[in-house]
């Protein structure tokens, strides 16, 4: 974060470390481009995505020369991977693990993916010790990782071909620490959006700066991925964070860790199980007193309103009086603080539920909104 003049990492009471704006931010402004420390596949075997850049493979996949479960989109990607993410040790270890998975039916999918992460992390310790130290410096709570998983996964990696980790060594406590980092810091790089199919994860990545963004159920920023867009870029797995609306200096910048249409009980369960905390944001404080029926009705009402222009205009006129320049709802409408957010910043594409942010401004703010899930562009005055 040292080279980013827009943001700083601060201790925030009751929330730990978070990211705060060091100056006023404009709608659509890019506040962070972050490259992954490491990436690892979310699939045991998949020839759909390149094992180096994780783009969709459009032509005949190029198989790895040594293993049968990794594929590349070009010979250049294969060459890059051999000296970085898919070294001979990684290749041999992944082959060994996949053979082990087929003979141990008691291993679930999450444990298999965690094993892939450990291989990627221990490989990082060899090819880039400085990056491995950054990984170890990230937040991570050992209470999130079960002792049985640590024993199982450490023993699995121990059976892989020997690896000299130098100053870091190989011991169970380090494996536990790594798993704790992965648990709360991994970002999923998503598969391409399709209206009639549930969107899955193609890969997971650890992003050193983006990992400090805290969650809010009404975020003021969102992240964009452009994995498949620029076929010539080696930075296609970078994530880009843009602010949604005006943010004043000193305000914390928050992302939503999942689609904003999740109802209260779903959000709280997800945050507790995956991140170990209970959310007390303004939206959750209000919705805590709702029944699930009311929760569902509000989300449904938000969807229906997007198709009813007259009701949209009336709602927006009512809410605009109570929304300040930062897109925040003032005290007079605390019964439904996210009405304005749903109407203006939630994508209305079928089965999308993405968040809209303006395109990066030039001399003046952009009126074009981009969805961070389906990629659709729309005029802000049409919403």
Residue pairs with C-beta under 8 A, 6 or more apart in sequence:
1 7
1 8
1 9
1 19
1 209
1 212
4 31
4 32
4 209
5 22
5 23
6 21
6 22
6 23
6 25
6 29
6 31
6 32
7 19
7 20
7 21
7 22
7 31
7 32
7 253
8 19
8 20
8 22
9 17
9 18
9 19
9 20
9 212
10 17
10 18
10 19
10 20
10 252
11 17
12 18
12 20
12 214
12 252
15 214
15 252
16 139
16 214
17 139
17 212
18 212
18 213
18 214
18 252
18 253
18 254
19 212
19 213
19 214
19 252
19 253
20 250
20 251
20 252
20 253
21 31
21 247
21 248
21 249
21 250
21 251
21 252
21 253
22 249
23 249
24 246
24 247
24 248
24 249
25 31
25 243
25 246
25 247
25 253
26 243
26 246
26 361
26 365
27 243
27 244
27 245
27 246
27 357
27 358
27 361
27 365
27 366
28 242
28 243
28 357
28 358
28 359
28 360
28 361
28 365
28 366
29 242
29 243
29 360
29 361
30 240
30 241
30 242
30 360
31 221
31 241
31 242
31 243
31 253
32 209
32 210
32 239
32 240
32 241
33 238
33 239
33 240
33 241
34 207
34 208
34 209
34 210
34 238
34 239
34 241
35 207
35 235
35 237
35 238
36 205
36 206
36 207
36 237
36 238
37 124
37 131
37 134
37 135
37 205
37 206
37 207
37 208
38 85
38 120
38 121
38 123
38 124
38 131
38 135
38 205
38 206
39 54
39 85
39 120
39 189
39 203
39 204
39 205
39 237
40 113
40 116
40 117
40 119
40 120
40 203
40 204
40 205
41 49
41 51
41 54
41 113
41 116
41 202
41 203
42 113
42 188
42 200
42 201
42 202
42 203
42 204
43 49
43 202
44 69
44 98
44 101
44 109
44 112
45 69
45 98
46 71
46 202
47 57
47 61
47 71
48 56
48 57
48 202
49 55
49 56
49 57
49 202
49 203
50 57
50 61
50 71
50 72
50 73
50 74
50 77
51 64
51 70
51 71
51 72
51 77
51 81
51 85
51 86
52 72
52 73
52 77
52 78
52 80
52 81
52 84
52 85
52 86
53 73
53 77
53 227
53 234
53 236
53 237
54 189
54 202
54 203
54 227
54 237
55 73
55 227
55 228
55 231
55 236
56 192
56 228
57 71
57 72
57 73
58 73
59 73
61 71
61 72
61 73
62 71
62 72
62 73
62 74
62 75
62 77
62 78
63 70
63 71
63 72
64 70
64 71
64 72
64 78
64 86
64 91
65 78
66 88
66 91
66 92
66 95
67 91
67 92
67 94
67 95
68 95
69 94
69 95
69 98
70 81
70 86
70 91
70 94
72 78
72 81
80 234
82 88
83 127
84 127
85 120
85 123
87 123
87 126
87 127
89 123
89 126
89 160
89 161
89 163
90 119
90 120
90 123
92 160
92 161
93 119
93 157
93 160
93 161
94 116
94 119
96 159
96 160
96 161
97 112
97 115
97 116
97 119
97 156
97 160
100 107
100 156
100 159
101 107
101 112
107 152
111 149
111 152
111 153
113 204
114 149
114 153
114 179
114 182
115 153
115 156
115 157
117 178
117 179
117 182
117 186
117 204
118 153
118 157
118 175
118 178
118 179
119 157
119 160
121 132
121 135
121 178
121 182
122 157
122 163
122 165
122 170
123 163
124 131
124 132
124 135
125 132
125 165
125 166
125 168
126 163
126 164
126 165
126 166
129 166
129 167
129 168
132 168
134 208
135 178
135 181
135 206
135 208
136 177
136 178
136 181
138 181
138 185
138 206
138 208
138 211
139 181
139 184
139 185
139 211
139 212
140 177
140 180
140 181
140 182
140 183
140 184
140 185
141 180
141 183
141 184
141 276
142 176
142 177
142 180
143 276
144 180
144 183
144 184
144 276
145 176
145 179
145 180
145 183
149 179
150 172
150 175
150 176
150 179
151 172
153 175
153 179
154 172
154 175
154 176
157 170
157 175
158 170
163 170
168 174
181 206
182 204
182 206
183 274
184 211
184 274
184 275
184 276
185 206
185 207
185 211
186 204
186 205
186 206
187 204
187 205
187 206
187 207
187 210
187 211
187 223
187 239
188 201
188 203
188 204
189 201
189 202
189 203
189 204
189 205
189 225
189 227
189 237
190 199
190 200
190 201
190 202
190 225
190 373
191 199
191 200
191 201
191 202
192 199
192 228
193 199
193 352
193 373
193 374
193 375
195 349
195 350
195 351
195 352
196 351
199 373
202 227
203 237
205 237
205 239
207 239
210 223
210 239
210 241
213 221
213 241
213 253
213 254
213 255
214 252
214 254
214 255
215 254
215 255
215 256
215 257
215 271
215 275
215 279
216 254
216 255
216 256
216 279
216 281
217 256
217 260
217 267
217 279
217 281
217 283
217 284
217 338
218 256
218 260
218 281
218 282
218 283
218 337
218 338
218 341
219 244
219 254
219 255
219 256
219 260
219 355
220 243
220 244
220 245
220 247
220 251
220 253
220 254
220 326
220 327
221 241
221 242
221 243
221 244
221 247
221 253
221 254
221 255
221 357
222 241
222 242
222 244
222 255
222 256
222 355
222 357
222 372
223 239
223 240
223 241
223 255
223 372
224 239
224 240
224 241
224 242
224 357
224 370
224 372
225 237
225 239
225 240
225 372
226 236
226 238
226 240
227 236
227 237
228 236
229 236
230 236
241 253
241 255
242 357
242 358
242 360
243 253
243 357
244 327
244 345
244 355
244 356
244 357
244 358
245 326
245 327
245 345
246 325
246 326
246 327
247 253
247 326
248 326
251 326
256 355
257 270
257 271
257 274
257 275
258 267
258 270
259 353
259 354
259 355
259 373
260 338
260 341
260 342
260 345
260 346
260 353
260 355
261 299
261 302
261 346
261 353
262 270
263 287
263 292
263 295
263 296
263 299
264 284
264 287
264 288
264 290
264 292
264 295
265 292
265 295
267 279
267 284
268 278
268 279
268 284
271 277
271 278
271 279
272 278
282 329
282 334
282 337
283 337
283 338
286 334
286 335
286 336
286 337
287 295
290 298
298 336
299 342
302 339
302 342
302 343
302 346
303 348
305 311
305 312
305 315
305 342
305 343
306 312
306 343
306 348
307 348
312 343
312 383
315 339
315 343
316 340
316 343
316 344
318 333
319 329
319 333
319 339
319 340
319 343
320 340
322 329
322 330
322 332
322 333
323 329
323 330
323 340
324 330
327 340
327 341
327 344
327 345
329 337
329 338
329 339
329 340
333 339
343 383
344 356
344 380
344 383
345 355
345 356
345 357
346 353
346 354
346 355
346 356
347 353
347 354
347 355
347 356
347 371
347 373
347 374
347 376
349 371
349 373
349 374
349 376
352 371
352 373
352 374
352 376
353 373
354 371
354 372
354 373
354 374
355 371
355 372
355 373
356 369
356 370
356 371
356 372
356 378
356 383
357 369
357 370
357 372
358 365
358 366
358 367
358 368
358 369
358 370
358 380
359 366
359 368
359 369
359 370
359 377
360 366
367 379
367 380
367 381
368 377
368 378
368 379
368 380
369 377
369 378
369 379
369 380
369 383
370 376
370 377
371 377
371 378
